[in-house]
């Protein structure tokens, strides 16, 4: 086992206790869920609305401010994934199941039963799309960005563990390693578990409806429980394959299937009308943005707010540890501006296009009298998509694709959720055992089953809203901690908030070494020999001494770089990396991109940086002893910052 015992066992105990209560006392649990949702909506609705608005304002400010150029990692780090793979994983992890479930159901519901005014009218149709965009647009991804950006920044640039507690280091310091930090991570685990379970529950309802339409399978709880068991078993296979072969490949399959289905409905339906509606929907959404953001129906109390907006805000907040940590893990090397812009704009535009194509097609069919979709959705929400597809050509094939899409989204959500929960409960341990992720994937399936038995869709909504309340408070402190960290970096104080303000001292160089480093050009082969003949023996010597002192360092060499890692459990992992980097001119520090022309004259330098977050520094020409001195200075600061020395 590789776990942080307080977080792992407390979280597991609470989740299993909830599952037993829901399974043994399903009727009583259903009543409790209903009462809990009423209390939260009545007393804390204002808090959810204000918090989500604040989160969105905060991330937009970071994107347009001077902090936008700061990288999520050392200054010379580069993204690990291409834009296509990155966007595909963002989309699949973020809200895949929900889009398929609510793509038709939500617009047609708002069209038939708007919060104010008469349903079934042109004005109701127009407002239905604005409300749908509002729930699935910038606010949702703004919530994800808060958590994801904080985790990526503190982990990749500041060398802290990739757990929720690390984001609060500027506020509580080393106490993140004590009871406060354990409580924060436990809240994150519970929120993630119930957020993922809500999505899995919605997904199973949709799969059941699809199988009923295609194969005549009855729609009942027993079938849904069997589906949860079967699809959770598929998720375990993805767990074994890992992030790059499992989640990444399924995410890319998801985006291909989703685009194919989207294009089919777009061209099989009223193409020109849908394109016109998309442009108009965007404009109406932006025009009503501020008013919708702060609308609480204070002067006209309306249960619609709790059933829709507060459910979504709670669902997104509950999902934010999961999605935030996942997008942080795949976003190392991007700047804050790239991160916020990419996560905020690309998925939102795709989501709005999806909602327009599916939602407006369903509304048009209902308004024209071609199909009574609104009446069907009122009685059975999950069948809305299949009712709409049945009015288009090749309905059997498209319904099968939609069902397959939900299943693959189900698997990626379960696998990704298990990965994130495992990272939190293990204290961001390196390569924890696979069985731990399988355990959490099984727990997510079990909780989804309990919620369906105890109250169906209403229980899923309550779980999302209730589990998000404590974590919404934590997110407010995360914003404050991140802002403090960025302010300190901007004014040139210590790069790592967890270390003293004095930077590590560089080793003393002779004037001949300094002059040679300034004036000489070094070829790639020369820097390669420096890495193999000087830097590697130095790091090997330090690693051997660390092993003599009971530690377990690892030395890795790949792609023109050498990296020494020294794990210290929940206190974090120290990393010291030396790599060969190409530059255009010895007078500037602008590194070439990978696509720079090979005909331009280049020179190479040996650049070193550590997990302590300072800017990469040039160690070309160092002796073996000077490399060791540079490494140990930074390791000493790492130990001092984490109270290891």
N, C-alpha and C positions, 0 to 999 in steps of 0.2 A: 504494500500500500504506500502511496505517496499522497498524503492528505494533510491538511491543516485541521487537526482533530476537533477543536471547538466548532469550527464552521461546518465541517463535514457531518459530524454526528448530530449536532443540534438541528441542522437543516434536514438531514435524513429523518430524524425522529419526528419533527413537526410535520413533514410531508406524509410520512407513513401514518401518523396519528390522524391526520385529516382524511387520508384514504380509508382507514378503518372506520372512522366515524361516518363518513358518507356511505360506505358500503353496508354497514350494519344498521344505520338509522337513516335510511334514505329519505323518508317522509319528513322526519324532524329536520334533517339537514336542508331540505327544500324550503321549509318555512323560515328557517334561520337565514338562508341566503336572501330570501325576499325581504325580510325585515332589515337586514344589514344594508342592502342596496338603498332602501328608502331613507335610512338614517344618513348615509353618506351623501346622497343626492341633495337632501334637504339642508344639511349643515355644512358640507364641504364643497358644494358645487362651485362657489365663488373662488375657492382656493385653486381648484383644478384649472378654471378658466384663466385666472390671473397668472398662474405658474407657467402654463403652456405659452401664453402670449410673451411672457418674459424670456423664456428659453429661445423662442424664435428671434426676438429682438437681439438677444445676446450673440447668437451665432452669426447673424448678418453683420453686426458690428465688428466681430472679429474678422470676417471675410474682407471688409472694405477698409479696415484699419491698417496701421503699420505692422501689426502682428501677423498679417496674412502671409508675409514672406518667410516666416519661421518654418523650418522643416520639422516633420515628425520623425526625427532621427538625427544623426550627425549631419553636418552641412553637406558632405559629399555623398550621402546615401541616395540611392535611386530606387524607384518603385520596383517591387518584386513581380507584379502582375501587369499584363497589358491592360489598356483601357477596356477592351471588350470583356476580358475575363473579370476584371474588377467590377464593371457595371453589372455583369450577369450575376455575380455572387451577391452584390448589393441588393439587387432586385429580388432574387430568390429568398435570401435570408430575411429581407425586410417585411414583405407583406404579400407573398405569392398566393397562399391559400385564400386569404381574405379577398383579394381581387377577383378570383374566380367565383367565390361564394357571393360577394356583394356586387359584382359588376352589373348584374341585371336587377338583383333583389332590392338594393338600396334606392336607385333612382326611381324604380317603379313604385316602391313604397312611399317615397316622398311625393311622387306625382299623385298617388291615390289618397294619401292621408298627410297633407302638408301640416307643419306646425301651426300655421295660421292661414285662414282663407279656405276657399272651397277646393276640393280635389277634382281631378279629371279635366282641368282647364288648361289653356295654353300658358297662362301665367304660372300655374302649378308645375307644368312641365319645365318651364324656364328655371324656376326656383329649385326644382328637384336636382338639376345638374349643378347649380351653384352650391347647394348643401352637400352634395356628394364630393365635389372638388374640395370643399372646405374640410371635410373629414379626412380625406386621403391626400391632401396636398402638402403645403409647406410646413404646417404645424407638426404633422407626424414626423417628417424627416428632421425638423429642427430639434425635436426631442431626442432622436437617435444621435444627432450630431453632438449634442452636449456630452453625452456619456462616451461616445466613440472618440471624440477629439481629446477629451481629458485623459482617457486611458492611453491613447497612442502617444500623446505628448509626454506624460510622466514616465511611461515605460520606455519608449524608444529614444527619447532625448534626455531623460533624467535618470535612467537606469533603475527605476523602481519596478517591483513586480507588476505583471499585467493583471491586477485585481482592482476592484472598485475602491478599496480603501486607499490605494496609492494616490488617488485624486485629491484626498483631503490632507496630504502631508503638509502643505503650506499653512494649514490651520491648526493641526493638532500635533505635528511633528512625529516623534517616535512612538507616540501613543497609538498610531495606526496599527502597531504590532501587538496591542493589548486588547482588552475587552471591547473598547469602542470600535476598533477595526473589525473585530470578529462580528460584532452586531451589524455593522454596515454591510459586510459581505453576506451575512445571513439574510438580511432584508433583500439583497440583490438576488440571492439564490431563490428565495420564495417568490419574488416578483417574476423572475425569469420562468420558474417552473409553472406558475399559474398562467402567465402570458402565453407560453408555448402550449400548455394544455388547452387553453381557449382556442387557439388556432387549430390544434389537432382535432378538437371536438367539432369545430365548424367544418373542417375538411372531411371528417367521417360522415357528417350529415350530407355533404355534397356527394361523396362517393356512393353512399347508400341511395341517394336520389338518382344518380347516374345509372347504377346497376338496376334499379327498379325500372327506369325508362328503357334500358337496353335489353335486359334479360328477364324482367318481370320479378325480380327479387323483392320480397316484401320490405316495407319501410317500418322497422321496429327496433327496439333497443337491443334485442338479442343479436340481430344481424350487425348492428353498429359495433357491439362489443367484439364480435368475431373479426370485423374489419380492422378495428384498432389493434387487435393481437397480430393479425397477419401483416399489416403494414409496418407496425413497430418491429417485427422480425426482419423486414426488409431494411429498416434503418440500421439494424445491428450489422448487416453486411456492409453498409456504407461506412460504419464506424471502423471496421477492420481495414477498409481500403484507405482511410485517412483523408486529410483535407485536399491534397492535390489530385488524388485519383478518385476520391469519393465525392465530396461536396462540390468540388470544382467542376467535375464532369457532369454531375447531375444538374448543377446550376446552369451550365451551358445548354444541356438538353432542355431544361425548363424554358429558357429564353427563346430557343428555336421553336418549340411547340407553341409557346404563347404568341410569338410573332406570326406563325402560320395561321393559328386560329383567329388572331386579330385581323390579319389581311383578308382571310376568307369572309368574315362577317362584314368587313368594310366594303369589299367588292361585290359580295352577294346581295347586300342590302342597298340602300339608297346612298351611293357613294358621294355624290355631290352634296346632298343634304347633310351627311355626317361630317364632311370636311368643313362646310359652312358652320355647322353646329359647334364643331371643335373650336374654331376661331372665336365665335360669339360666346361660347361658354367660358373660355379663358378670359375674355374681356369683362364679362359680367362678374366672374369670380374675383378678379383683381379690383373691380370697381366697388364690390361689396366687402372687400377683405377686412377692413378695420371694423366696420359695423358688426360683421359676423363674429369676428374674433372675440369681442367683448360682450356679446349679447347673452344675457342670463334670464330673460323673460321675467325680470324682477317685478314689473308692473302687471304682468299677465301670466301668472304661474302656469306652467305647462309641463306635463310629464314627458313630453317629447324630448326635452333636454337631457333627462337622465337616461332615457332609452337609447339615445343616439350619441349626442356630442360627448357627454360625460363617459359613456361606455368606451367610445373611441379614445378619448384622452387617457383614461385609465388603462386601456389595452396597450396603447403606444408606450406609456410610461412603464408598465409592467414588462414590456418587451425590450425596453431600452438597455438593460444590462446585457441581454442576449445579443441584440442586433449591434449595440454599441461596441461590445467587446469583439464581436466577429468582424465588423468593418474596421476596427482598430488593428486587428491582427493582420488584415490583408492590405493595410494602407501605409505601411512603413515606407518612408522616403518621399512622400508627397508633402507639399507645403500646406499650411493651414488654409490658404486661399483655394488651392486645388481641392483639398478635402471637402471644405464647406461647399464650394461651388459645384463640385461633381456630385456629392451626396444630396445636395438640396435641389439641383435643377434637373439633372438627367432622369432620375427615377420619377420625379414629380410630373414631368412632361409626358413620359410614357404612361404613367398612371392615369393622367387626365385624358389622354388619347384613348386608352382602354375603356374608361368609364363612359366616354362619349360614344364610342362605337357600339358597345353593348347596351348601355343605358338608353341612349336615344333611339336605337333600333327597337328595343322593347316598348318604349313609350309610343313611338310612331305606329307600331303594330296595334297597340291597344287603342290609341286615339282613332285610327282608321277603321276599327272594328274587325280587323283581320284575325285577332286572337285576344281572348279575355285574360291577358297575362296578369293584370292588376288583381282580378278576383282570385286567380290561382295562387298568387304570392300571399294574399291575405290569409289563406288557409295553410299553405305549405311553402315556407321561404326557400328551402334548398332546391326545389324543382324549378325555380324561376328561370335559370339559365337554360335548362333543357326544353322548357316551354317555348322560349324564344328561338332556340336552334331548330325546333321542330317546324317552324314556319319558313325555314330557309332550305335551299337544296342540300342534298347529301347529309341530312340530319343525323342519320345513324353513325356515319363516319365522324362528323364533327362532335357529336355527343361522346363518342368513344375517346377522341383526342382530349376533350375537356376532362373526362374522368381520369385519363392517364396523367394529364397535367396536374390534377389535384393530388394524385397518388405520389408523383415525383416531388411536388412541393411538400407533401406530408413527410416524406423521407428526409429531405434536406432540412426541414424545420426540426425534426426530431434529432437528427444527427448533429446539426449545428448547435441546437440548444443543449444537448448533452455535452458537447465539446466545451461550451462556454461555462456551464455549471461545474464541470470537472476542473476547469482552470481556476475558477473561484475557490472551490472547496479544497483544491490541492495547493493553494498558495502560489499559483503559476509555476508549479513544478515542471521540470523538463521531462517530457515523454512519460507521463503517468501511465500506469497499466491500462490496457484496453478495457478490462472488465469494469473499471470505474465508469467509463463513458457508457458502457452497456447498461450498467445499473441505473444511471440517470435517464437514459432513453426509455428504459422500462418504466421508471417512475412517471415520466411525462405521459406515457400511454395509459398508465394506471389512473392518474389523476383525471385525465380526459374522460376515461370510462366512468369514474365516480361522479363527475359533474353531470354527465349525460343521464346517469341513472337517477341522480338526486334532483334534477330539475330542468334538464335539457338546455335550451338556448338561454333561458333566464339565469340559470346557475352559472353558465359560462360568462355571461355579462357581469354578474356579481363578483365572480372570482377575479376578473380583470380589474374592475373598479376598486375593490377592497385591497387587493395586494399592491396596488400602485400608490396608495395613500402615504405610507411611511417612506417609500422611496422617492416620492416627489419632494419631500423635505430634504432628503439627502442630496438630490440633484441641485437644489438651490445652493447648498454649501459647495458642491462640486464646481458650479459656475464661479463662485467667489474665489475658491482656491486656484482655479485655472487662471483667472484674471490677475491675481496677485503674482503668480509664477511668471506670466508673460510680462508684467510690468517690471519685475526685477530683472528679467533677461534683457529687456529693452534698454534699461539704464546702465547695463554693463556690469551688474553685480555677478556673484558667483553663478556659474552655469547650472550647477546642481543645487536646488533648494535645500537638499538634505545634508549639504556639507558646509564647512565654515566659509566665510567670505574671502579668505585668502586663497588664490589659485595655487595648484601644485607647482612647486619650483621646477624649472627646467634644469637639466644637468649642465654643468659648466663646460663650454666648448673652448678649444683653443682658437686664437684669432685666425690661424691658417684654415681650420675646419670651417669657420664661419665664412671666410672669403671664398673658399672652394664651393661651398653650398650656394652662395649668391651668384657666382660668375660662371660656373660650369654647367654645360648641358649633359644630361644623363640619358642614355638610351634605355629602351625597355629591357634589353638583356642585362645591362649594368645594374638596374634596380632589381631585376630578378636574382642576380648573383648576391646582391646585398641581402635580400630576403632569405635566401637559402644558406648563405655562408656566415652572416652576422646575426640577423634578427632571429631566425629560427633556433640556432644554438642558445641564444640568450633566453628565449622563452622556454626552451626545454630545460635549461638549468634552473629557472625559477619554478617551473612545474614540478621538477624533481624535489626541490626543497619544500615546496608546499605539501607534497605527499608525505614527506618525512614528518610534517607537522599535523598529520591527520586529516588533511583536506583532500578533495577529489577533483583536481583541475583536469581540464580537457584541452588538448591542443589540436586545432583543425587547420588544414591548409588547402585552399581551393581558389581558383580564379584569381591568381595574382594577389592573394592575400593570406595572412596568417592570423589566427584568432585564438587567444587564450581565454578560457572561461573558468571561473571559480565559483561554484554554487554555494550559497549560504542559506538554504531553506527559505523560510518565509521572509527572511531579511533581504532577499534579492540575490542576484547573480552579478558578479563583477566580470566585465569583458574588456579586454585590451586587444585592439585590432591594428595591424599594420598592412597597408595595401599599396599597390602600385597605381599611380594616377597620372593621366596625361594632361599636359597644359600647353596652351598656345604660345605663351611667351614667359620668360623667366621674370619679367617685371610685374606680372599680374597673377591673380589667383583664380582667374576664370577657367574652370575645368571644361574640357571639351565634352560634347555630347557623344553618344555612341554613333551618331550618324555623321559626324564631322568627316570632311574629306581626308582621305589618307595622303593626298598630295601635299597638304599643308605641313609645315615643319612642326614637329611636336617634341617635347621633352618630357621626361618622366621623373616623378619624385616618390619617395616612400613617405606616405602620410599615415600618422598614427592617431587614434582616438580611443577613448575608453567609454564605458557605460556611464561615467560620471557626467557626460553631456557636454564637455567643453568642445570648442571648435577643433577640427582636425589640425594637427600641427606637423610640420615637416621635420623628419628625423633622418633625412638623407645624409650619409657620411658619418653617422654616429658609430662609435665603437660598441662592441658587445656590452661592455660595462656601462656605457652611457644609456644604451637601450634598457638595461636592467634598472638603472637609476630612474629613468623616466617612468617605467612601468610601476616600480615600487612607490614612487611619489603618489601616483594616482590610486593605487591599491590602498595606501595608508589613509587617504581621504575617504575612500569607500568604507573602510572599517570604522573610521572615526564617526562618519555620518550615521552609520547604523548601529553605533554603540557596541561594536565588536571588539574594539581595542581598549 
